[in-house]
């Protein structure tokens, strides 16, 4: 007997949340006679998907922050900690994107970079790196951020 097809809930949770919220609103508009709070249920289901998108973008901000430090900092330590952080956050983001492939369309690289640049500037400032040294826009693509084998070249010769 063939395996039953996986449900959208299992293959793309984010897309499922958005679809279910839309269907709940349609049921409310059709005045389905059930004792359910359709609008608030739709809001809550939709919110679960938005939360997953925020988690992915938060992981990207942390990845970018530590990629900036790895590229721009003249400090020898804590390079290993920054690398570990990037690896862990990449794993988390990739797992979430695997569970919900439609979240790729919700990646906000510019927003993640803005947040990472703020925290990265503070950390780099402690290492004596001038703030203008950081580019105004992300020097990294989403592909760079998520590629477990990609690392920026340090501007001070560290590997």
DRENKEVO-725832 format. One record per residue: residue number from 0; residue in one letter; x, y, z negated of N, C-alpha, C in turn. Coordinates in steps of 0.1 Angstrom, whole numbers. Example, Ala and Ser with C-alpha at 12.3 -4.5 7.8 and 13.67 -1.06 7.14 Angstrom:
BEGIN
R/0/a/132/-57/-78/123/-45/-78/132/-33/-78
R/1/s/128/-22/-71/137/-11/-71/129/0/-79
REM end
This chain:
BEGIN
R/0/x/8/-12/0/0/0/0/9/12/0
R/1/x/6/22/9/15/34/10/13/43/-3
R/2/x/24/50/-6/24/59/-17/15/70/-14
R/3/x/7/75/-24/-2/86/-22/7/99/-20
R/4/x/2/108/-11/9/120/-8/10/128/-21
R/5/x/22/134/-23/24/143/-34/15/155/-33
R/6/x/9/159/-45/1/171/-45/9/184/-44
R/7/x/3/195/-39/10/208/-39/15/211/-53
R/8/x/8/207/-64/12/210/-77/26/204/-80
R/9/x/29/193/-74/42/186/-75/52/190/-66
R/10/x/48/196/-54/58/199/-44/62/214/-43
R/11/x/53/223/-48/55/237/-48/46/244/-58
R/12/x/51/243/-71/42/248/-82/38/263/-80
R/13/x/47/272/-75/44/286/-74/32/287/-63
R/14/x/34/280/-52/23/281/-42/10/276/-47
R/15/x/11/265/-55/-1/259/-61/-8/269/-70
R/16/x/0/276/-78/-6/286/-87/-14/297/-80
R/17/x/-7/302/-69/-13/313/-61/-26/308/-54
R/18/x/-26/295/-49/-37/290/-42/-49/287/-52
R/19/x/-45/282/-64/-56/279/-74/-62/292/-79
R/20/x/-54/303/-81/-60/315/-85/-69/321/-74
R/21/x/-66/320/-62/-74/324/-51/-87/316/-51
R/22/x/-86/303/-53/-98/295/-53/-107/298/-65
R/23/x/-102/300/-76/-110/304/-88/-117/317/-85
R/24/x/-111/327/-79/-117/339/-76/-129/337/-65
R/25/x/-126/328/-56/-136/325/-46/-148/319/-53
R/26/x/-146/310/-62/-157/303/-70/-165/314/-78
R/27/x/-158/323/-83/-165/334/-91/-173/342/-82
R/28/x/-168/346/-70/-175/354/-60/-187/346/-55
R/29/x/-186/333/-54/-197/325/-49/-208/322/-60
R/30/x/-205/327/-72/-213/326/-83/-216/311/-87
R/31/x/-205/303/-87/-207/289/-91/-212/289/-105
R/32/x/-222/281/-107/-229/281/-120/-222/272/-130
R/33/x/-210/275/-135/-203/268/-145/-199/278/-156
R/34/x/-199/273/-168/-195/282/-179/-180/284/-180
R/35/x/-174/290/-170/-160/292/-170/-157/307/-168
R/36/x/-147/312/-174/-142/326/-172/-133/326/-160
R/37/x/-139/326/-148/-131/324/-136/-120/335/-134
R/38/x/-123/347/-137/-114/358/-134/-101/357/-143
R/39/x/-104/355/-156/-93/353/-165/-85/340/-163
R/40/x/-92/330/-159/-85/317/-156/-76/320/-144
R/41/x/-81/327/-134/-73/330/-122/-61/338/-126
R/42/x/-63/348/-134/-52/357/-139/-41/348/-146
R/43/x/-45/339/-154/-36/331/-162/-28/322/-153
R/44/x/-35/315/-144/-28/306/-134/-18/314/-126
R/45/x/-23/325/-121/-14/333/-113/-2/338/-120
R/46/x/-4/341/-133/7/346/-142/18/335/-144
R/47/x/13/322/-144/23/311/-145/33/312/-134
R/48/x/28/314/-122/36/315/-110/45/327/-110
R/49/x/40/338/-114/48/350/-115/59/349/-125
R/50/x/56/341/-136/66/339/-146/78/331/-140
R/51/x/75/321/-132/86/313/-126/94/322/-117
R/52/x/88/331/-110/95/340/-101/104/349/-109
R/53/x/99/354/-121/108/362/-130/120/355/-135
R/54/x/118/342/-138/129/334/-143/140/332/-132
R/55/x/136/330/-120/146/329/-109/153/342/-107
R/56/x/146/353/-107/153/366/-106/161/369/-117
R/57/x/158/365/-129/166/368/-141/179/359/-140
R/58/x/178/347/-136/190/339/-134/199/345/-123
R/59/x/193/351/-112/201/357/-102/208/370/-108
R/60/x/202/377/-117/208/389/-123/220/384/-131
R/61/x/219/374/-139/230/369/-147/241/364/-138
R/62/x/238/356/-127/248/352/-118/256/363/-112
R/63/x/248/373/-107/255/385/-101/264/392/-111
R/64/x/259/394/-123/267/401/-134/280/394/-135
R/65/x/280/381/-136/292/374/-139/301/372/-126
R/66/x/295/372/-114/302/372/-102/310/386/-101
R/67/x/303/397/-105/310/410/-104/322/410/-114
R/68/x/320/405/-126/331/404/-135/342/395/-130
R/69/x/339/384/-124/349/375/-119/357/382/-107
R/70/x/350/390/-99/356/397/-88/364/410/-93
R/71/x/358/417/-102/364/431/-104/372/432/-117
R/72/x/371/422/-126/378/424/-139/393/420/-138
R/73/x/401/429/-144/415/425/-145/418/416/-157
R/74/x/408/413/-165/410/405/-177/411/390/-174
R/75/x/420/384/-181/422/369/-179/411/362/-186
R/76/x/406/366/-197/396/359/-204/384/369/-207
R/77/x/372/365/-206/367/351/-207/363/346/-193
R/78/x/372/345/-184/368/341/-170/361/327/-170
R/79/x/366/318/-178/360/305/-179/345/305/-183
R/80/x/343/314/-193/329/316/-198/320/322/-187
R/81/x/325/331/-179/318/337/-168/315/326/-157
R/82/x/325/318/-154/323/307/-145/312/297/-150
R/83/x/313/294/-162/303/285/-168/289/291/-167
R/84/x/288/303/-171/275/310/-170/269/310/-156
R/85/x/278/313/-146/273/313/-132/268/298/-128
R/86/x/276/288/-132/273/275/-129/259/271/-135
R/87/x/257/274/-148/245/270/-155/233/277/-149
R/88/x/235/290/-146/223/298/-140/220/294/-126
R/89/x/231/290/-118/228/284/-105/220/272/-106
R/90/x/224/263/-115/216/250/-117/202/253/-120
R/91/x/199/262/-130/186/266/-134/178/271/-122
R/92/x/183/281/-115/176/287/-104/174/277/-93
R/93/x/183/268/-90/181/259/-79/171/248/-83
R/94/x/170/245/-96/160/235/-100/146/242/-99
R/95/x/145/254/-103/132/261/-101/128/262/-87
R/96/x/138/266/-78/135/267/-64/131/254/-57
R/97/x/137/243/-62/134/229/-57/119/226/-61
R/98/x/115/229/-73/102/227/-78/92/236/-70
R/99/x/96/248/-66/87/257/-60/94/264/-48
R/100/x/95/257/-37/103/263/-26/98/277/-21
R/101/x/85/279/-23/80/292/-19/85/304/-27
R/102/x/92/301/-39/98/311/-47/110/318/-39
R/103/x/115/311/-29/126/317/-21/121/331/-16
R/104/x/108/331/-12/102/344/-7/100/354/-18
R/105/x/102/351/-30/100/360/-41/113/365/-47
R/106/x/124/361/-41/138/365/-46/139/380/-44
R/107/x/142/387/-54/144/402/-53/159/404/-56
R/108/x/167/402/-46/182/404/-47/185/418/-51
R/109/x/179/428/-45/182/442/-49/179/445/-63
R/110/x/167/440/-68/164/442/-82/173/435/-92
R/111/x/177/423/-88/186/415/-96/199/422/-97
R/112/x/204/427/-85/217/434/-85/216/447/-94
R/113/x/205/455/-93/204/467/-101/206/463/-116
R/114/x/199/453/-120/200/449/-134/214/444/-138
R/115/x/220/436/-129/233/430/-131/244/441/-131
R/116/x/242/451/-123/252/462/-122/252/470/-135
R/117/x/241/472/-141/240/479/-153/248/472/-164
R/118/x/245/459/-166/252/451/-176/266/448/-173
R/119/x/268/446/-160/282/444/-155/291/456/-157
R/120/x/286/468/-155/294/480/-157/298/482/-171
R/121/x/289/478/-181/293/479/-195/304/470/-198
R/122/x/303/458/-194/314/448/-196/327/451/-189
R/123/x/326/456/-177/338/459/-170/344/472/-176
R/124/x/336/481/-181/341/493/-187/350/490/-199
R/125/x/346/479/-206/355/474/-217/368/469/-212
R/126/x/368/465/-200/381/460/-194/388/471/-186
R/127/x/384/483/-187/390/494/-180/388/496/-166
R/128/x/377/490/-160/374/491/-146/364/503/-145
R/129/x/368/513/-136/359/525/-135/346/521/-128
R/130/x/335/527/-133/322/525/-128/320/526/-113
R/131/x/326/536/-107/324/537/-92/330/526/-84
R/132/x/338/517/-91/344/506/-84/333/496/-79
R/133/x/321/496/-85/311/486/-82/303/492/-70
R/134/x/300/484/-60/292/489/-49/278/492/-53
R/135/x/272/501/-45/258/506/-48/248/494/-45
R/136/x/251/486/-35/243/475/-31/250/462/-33
R/137/x/243/451/-35/249/438/-38/259/434/-27
R/138/x/271/431/-31/280/425/-22/278/410/-19
R/139/x/269/405/-26/266/390/-25/252/388/-20
R/140/x/251/378/-12/238/374/-6/232/364/-16
R/141/x/219/361/-14/212/351/-23/219/337/-20
R/142/x/224/335/-8/231/322/-5/244/321/-13
R/143/x/251/332/-14/264/333/-22/260/329/-37
R/144/x/250/336/-42/246/334/-56/242/320/-59
R/145/x/236/313/-50/231/300/-53/240/288/-48
R/146/x/251/292/-41/260/281/-36/270/277/-47
R/147/x/269/265/-52/277/260/-63/292/260/-60
R/148/x/295/261/-47/309/261/-43/315/274/-39
R/149/x/307/285/-40/311/298/-36/315/306/-48
R/150/x/327/313/-47/332/322/-58/338/334/-51
R/151/x/337/346/-57/343/357/-51/358/357/-54
R/152/x/365/364/-46/380/365/-48/382/377/-57
R/153/x/390/374/-68/393/384/-78/402/395/-72
R/154/x/399/408/-74/407/419/-69/420/421/-76
R/155/x/423/413/-86/435/415/-93/444/402/-92
R/156/x/440/393/-84/448/381/-81/446/369/-90
R/157/x/436/370/-99/433/358/-107/425/348/-99
R/158/x/427/335/-102/420/325/-95/411/318/-105
REM end
